[in-house]
Amino acid sequence: MTIYLYLAIPNKEISYIYRNTIMEWSTLRIQSQDLSGLTLSLENGDCLTASDIITEQLLDTISFYDYKEDYYHRFLAGLLKNNTKYYVMSNRESDLGRYDLVLKTHRIHTGKAIILELKVTDNINNMEDTCIKALEQIEKLHYDSSIIKEGYTDIIKYGVCFYKKECLVMIK
């Protein structure tokens, strides 16, 4: 005779502790790794490598409960925040909207800016189309306008799509 059990988190307090423990563990794990390859791949327009690195991190860290855009947003910001070349800005207003993530070098004149617009899809077959929508959103809402006004001329734009533990990165 086989017995099946259904397990559930009993209340909001335990859920809060559970999620925060996972987030803390993920953050510590990310901080202990050399993720310079991710920054370098974004800097060089290498979407395949960026997708692979992010997917590898998702496979190691994400809970199956966390498939929401705000989780992926925090997750990717955490992957990028420990680099030494760029500072990471999140959810800042720019012209007609608010971009998800921007990386900027400390020097403007000779520097570079990288815009990342994140999307989540519920179907793995829609990942490419969802990346294209993210790239269209960057253009439509002029996410680069405030960056251009600052003086950056080298701006790279990425659409990033997540499906569970998969990531696809596409460049404009």
Salt bridges, closest charged atoms under 4 A:
GLU43 OE2 - LYS85 NZ 2.57
ASP60 OD2 - ARG29 NH2 3.27
ASP66 OD1 - ARG19 NH1 2.48
ASP70 OD2 - ARG74 NH1 3.51
ASP100 OD1 - HIS73 ND1 3.68
GLU117 OE2 - LYS119 NZ 3.91
GLU139 OE2 - LYS157 NZ 2.85
ASP144 OD2 - LYS157 NZ 2.99
GLU150 OE2 - LYS104 NZ 2.35
ASP154 OD2 - LYS112 NZ 3.62
